[in-house]
Amino acid sequence: MTLSEEDRERLADIVELQPTKNGVLQDRWDVESGSDVHQYLESELRDYYYRDENSLIRATAEAAELVGKAPESGEAPAVHMSENERRVFAVIAGPDERAESVVSVLHAVRDEFDVPDLESADVRRALQTLKRKGIVTVEHRTVPTYKLAVPREDVNIAERDDEQSAASEA
């Protein structure tokens, strides 16, 4: 995804101000409403931000790297994950291992957690969410393959129930 100069500047604002709210960005960017901020984020910066457990806007690790700014904090922020995201995170290849296909991750999750009804679409969705949060990276070979972008121990997992995640992603 290629970002315009304005997109990069706005992404830098998110990195600098995080955790932040639509209203703060509305004032900073001089836009009409918080709804306009949300629409802009979803259409232009979807891969570079996420909402934390309090629905505050945070930049992904990739976003901070892209704009050349490290987020300011000593401890990694708590990353909220659905049950499927936690399962995928637990079994996916580490940063120094060979990346795996969706099907490979699916079988690992099924084996480790005894969830025979899990579908590849569920695993793909979890991988894409973890990628957006900067936790998983994708390598394009014959098929896309995935592995952790950071060591497991560097991720501070906070629980998030599926009802809350559905509401924040709507």
Summary of the structure (lengths in Angstrom):
residues: 170
radius of gyration: 16.5
end to end distance: 22.6
largest distance: 50.8
contacts: 478
relative contact order: 0.14
helix: 51%
strand: 16%
